[in-house]
Amino acid sequence: MAKKNIFTDAFGTPYFLKRFIIFILGIVSYRRFNGFNKLRITGTEHLVDLPDSNVLFVSNHQTYFADVAAMYHAFCAVNNGYLDTIKNPIYLLNPKIDFYYVAAEETMNKGILPKIFKIAGAVTVKRTWRAEGKNVNRMVDLTEVDNIMKALDNGWVATFPQGTTSAFAQGRRGTAKLVKNQRPIVIPIKINGFRRAFDKKGLRVKVTGVKPTMEFKAPLDIDYDNEKAPEILLKIMTAIEQTEDFNVLHNYDEELKAKKLEKDSNN
């Protein structure tokens, strides 16, 4: 399996190019997280003593690009000793360059800006259940799985188990299978407020004065030998607070239905 060297990452991208792109994108996006809106970051103490590789971040997803951009800011800040803050953008001069994120291939191939984001560290995959706005049913491309494993072998990787920006969508079993097979350290991330602050792509500020949050949680306690993939997936979805137990609106609707049924039965 390919390895990084002092000049290029695991996929052959020159480090000087990644540093330049992360710096420019960081400067451009900085005011979105510490100007127009104030990003609140917590839990970065869980990142301090992590190894340089085989660390998997699992997160809920609210925009195509703002979520990942915020992660870059957080990781670069921690890389330079700043915990729970991105107030000093000098950290962009010494970025976290061995960080990769899993992204839908069709999203990363639309337009120049997504392609630039792709160079920064995207590991692209084809959705097996949806493409071009239509439901599909296709086999997993094992080459894509190998690429994610290659990224884990050489750095940190962020993935979005739901594969969509829709809240409380079902988690995909592929993430749990990857965790079961690769046995990485799994760090959950819970984000909130990005959907309100930014447009769906995460490129345009929709509302100012919002305080989006990004919470890094403690590594998941996973029994890799005895826990099955469905159990691991449930543990992940619970940690990122995307199970129906966290769906307040759903619970409220169910309570209303129960009250209506009780009222009807008493009449």
C-alpha positions in Angstrom: 0.0 0.0 0.0 1.3 3.4 -0.9 3.0 5.6 1.7 3.6 9.3 2.0 7.1 10.7 1.8 8.6 14.1 2.6 7.4 15.6 -0.7 4.0 14.1 -1.3 1.0 12.6 0.5 -0.2 9.0 0.1 -2.0 9.9 -3.2 1.0 11.7 -4.7 -0.2 15.2 -4.1 2.7 17.5 -3.5 2.7 18.8 0.1 3.7 22.4 -1.0 0.5 22.5 -3.1 -1.7 21.2 -0.3 -0.2 23.7 2.1 -0.8 26.5 -0.3 -4.5 25.5 -1.0 -5.2 25.0 2.7 -3.7 28.4 3.5 -5.7 30.2 0.8 -9.0 28.5 1.5 -8.4 29.0 5.2 -7.9 32.8 4.8 -11.0 33.0 2.5 -13.2 31.1 4.9 -11.8 32.5 8.2 -14.3 35.4 8.4 -17.2 32.9 7.9 -16.2 31.2 11.2 -14.8 34.1 13.2 -16.4 37.2 11.7 -19.8 36.9 10.1 -20.6 34.0 12.4 -18.7 32.8 15.5 -17.8 29.1 15.5 -17.7 27.5 18.9 -15.4 24.6 19.2 -15.2 22.2 22.2 -13.5 19.0 23.0 -10.3 19.5 21.1 -8.4 18.2 24.1 -9.3 14.7 22.7 -7.1 15.4 19.7 -3.9 16.3 21.4 -2.4 12.9 22.0 -3.8 11.1 18.9 -1.4 9.1 16.7 -0.6 10.5 13.2 -2.5 7.8 11.4 -5.5 5.4 11.7 -7.8 8.0 13.2 -11.3 8.2 11.9 -13.6 11.1 12.6 -17.3 10.4 12.2 -19.6 13.4 11.9 -23.1 14.5 11.1 -23.3 16.6 7.9 -25.1 19.9 7.3 -23.4 21.5 4.3 -21.2 20.2 1.5 -18.1 22.2 2.2 -18.4 24.4 5.4 -18.4 21.4 7.7 -15.0 20.2 6.3 -13.6 23.7 6.1 -14.3 24.2 9.8 -12.6 20.9 10.6 -9.5 22.1 8.7 -9.5 25.2 10.9 -9.9 23.1 14.1 -7.2 20.6 13.1 -4.7 23.2 12.0 -5.3 25.2 15.2 -4.7 22.1 17.4 -1.7 21.2 15.3 -0.2 24.5 16.6 -1.3 24.3 20.2 -4.5 26.2 20.1 -7.4 24.3 21.9 -11.1 25.1 21.4 -10.3 28.3 19.4 -9.5 29.5 15.9 -9.0 33.1 16.8 -5.4 33.2 15.7 -5.2 32.2 12.0 -1.4 32.1 12.1 -2.0 28.3 12.5 -2.7 28.3 8.7 1.0 28.7 8.1 1.6 25.3 9.6 -1.5 23.3 8.6 -2.5 19.7 9.3 -1.7 18.3 5.9 -2.2 14.6 6.4 -6.0 15.0 6.8 -8.4 13.5 4.4 -12.2 13.5 4.1 -14.6 11.2 2.3 -16.8 13.0 -0.2 -19.2 12.1 -3.0 -17.5 12.0 -6.4 -20.4 13.9 -8.1 -20.1 16.7 -5.6 -16.4 17.2 -6.0 -16.5 17.2 -9.8 -18.9 20.1 -10.2 -17.1 23.4 -10.7 -13.6 24.7 -10.1 -13.9 25.4 -6.4 -14.9 21.8 -5.5 -12.0 20.5 -7.6 -9.6 22.8 -5.6 -11.2 21.4 -2.3 -10.5 17.9 -3.7 -6.8 18.6 -4.0 -6.7 19.6 -0.3 -7.5 16.0 0.7 -10.8 14.5 -0.7 -11.1 10.8 -1.0 -14.0 10.5 -3.4 -16.6 7.7 -3.5 -19.6 7.0 -5.7 -22.8 6.7 -3.7 -24.2 3.2 -3.9 -27.8 4.4 -3.2 -28.2 7.7 -5.0 -26.7 9.5 -8.0 -27.6 12.7 -9.9 -30.7 13.1 -7.7 -32.0 9.6 -8.5 -32.2 6.4 -6.4 -29.7 3.8 -7.6 -28.5 0.4 -6.4 -24.9 -0.4 -7.3 -22.1 -2.3 -5.9 -19.4 -0.8 -3.7 -16.2 0.0 -5.7 -13.5 -1.8 -3.8 -10.9 0.6 -5.2 -12.6 3.4 -3.2 -12.5 1.3 0.0 -8.8 0.8 -0.6 -8.3 4.5 -1.0 -10.0 5.2 2.3 -7.8 2.6 4.0 -4.8 4.1 2.3 -5.7 7.5 3.8 -6.2 6.0 7.2 -2.8 4.3 7.0 -1.2 7.7 6.3 -3.2 10.2 8.3 -6.5 11.3 9.8 -9.8 10.8 7.9 -13.2 12.4 8.3 -16.3 10.7 7.1 -20.0 11.3 7.2 -21.8 8.0 8.0 -25.2 9.3 6.7 -23.8 10.3 3.3 -26.2 13.2 3.1 -26.8 16.6 4.7 -30.4 15.5 5.7 -30.8 15.4 9.4 -31.5 12.0 11.1 -30.9 10.1 7.8 -30.0 6.4 8.2 -26.4 5.6 8.8 -24.6 3.6 6.1 -23.3 0.2 7.0 -20.1 0.7 5.0 -18.7 3.0 7.7 -19.2 0.4 10.4 -17.6 -2.3 8.3 -14.6 -0.1 7.6 -14.3 0.5 11.4 -14.6 -3.2 12.1 -11.9 -4.1 9.5 -9.5 -1.3 9.9 -9.8 -0.8 13.7 -9.1 2.9 13.8 -9.5 5.2 16.8 -13.0 6.7 16.2 -13.7 10.3 17.2 -17.3 11.4 16.9 -18.0 15.0 15.9 -21.3 16.7 16.6 -22.0 19.9 14.5 -24.9 22.2 14.7 -25.9 25.6 13.2 -24.1 25.2 9.9 -27.4 24.6 8.1 -28.7 27.9 9.4 -25.6 29.9 8.9 -24.7 28.8 5.4 -26.4 27.7 2.2 -26.5 24.0 1.3 -23.1 24.0 -0.4 -21.6 25.9 2.5 -20.0 28.5 0.2 -22.4 31.4 0.9 -23.2 33.0 4.2 -27.0 32.8 4.6 -27.4 34.4 8.0 -25.0 36.4 10.1 -24.7 36.4 13.9 -25.2 32.6 14.1 -22.9 30.7 16.5 -22.4 27.3 14.8 -20.9 24.6 17.1 -18.5 21.8 16.6 -18.0 19.3 19.4 -15.2 16.7 19.4 -16.2 13.8 21.7 -14.0 11.3 23.4 -12.9 8.2 21.3 -15.5 5.5 21.1 -15.0 2.4 23.2 -15.3 -0.3 20.6 -14.8 -4.0 21.1 -13.4 -4.8 17.7 -13.3 -8.6 18.3 -16.9 -9.0 19.6 -19.0 -6.2 18.5 -20.7 -6.6 15.1 -21.0 -3.9 12.4 -24.7 -3.0 13.3 -23.7 -2.5 16.9 -20.8 -0.3 15.9 -23.0 1.7 13.6 -25.6 2.3 16.3 -22.8 3.4 18.6 -21.5 5.9 16.0 -25.0 7.3 15.2 -25.8 7.7 18.9 -22.5 9.5 19.5 -23.1 12.0 16.7 -26.7 12.4 17.9 -28.4 11.3 14.7 -30.7 8.5 16.0 -34.4 9.1 16.3 -34.0 9.5 20.1 -32.4 12.9 19.4 -35.1 14.0 16.9 -37.1 16.4 19.0 -39.6 17.2 16.2 -40.2 13.5 15.6 -40.8 12.9 19.3 -43.1 15.9 19.5 -45.2 14.6 16.6 -45.4 11.1 18.2 -46.5 12.7 21.4 -49.3 14.6 19.6 -50.5 11.4 17.9 -50.5 9.6 21.2 -52.5 12.3 22.9 -55.0 12.4 20.0 -55.5 8.7 20.2 -56.0 8.8 23.9 -58.5 11.7 23.5 -60.4 9.8 20.8 -60.5 6.6 22.9 -62.0 8.5 25.9 -64.7 10.1 23.8 
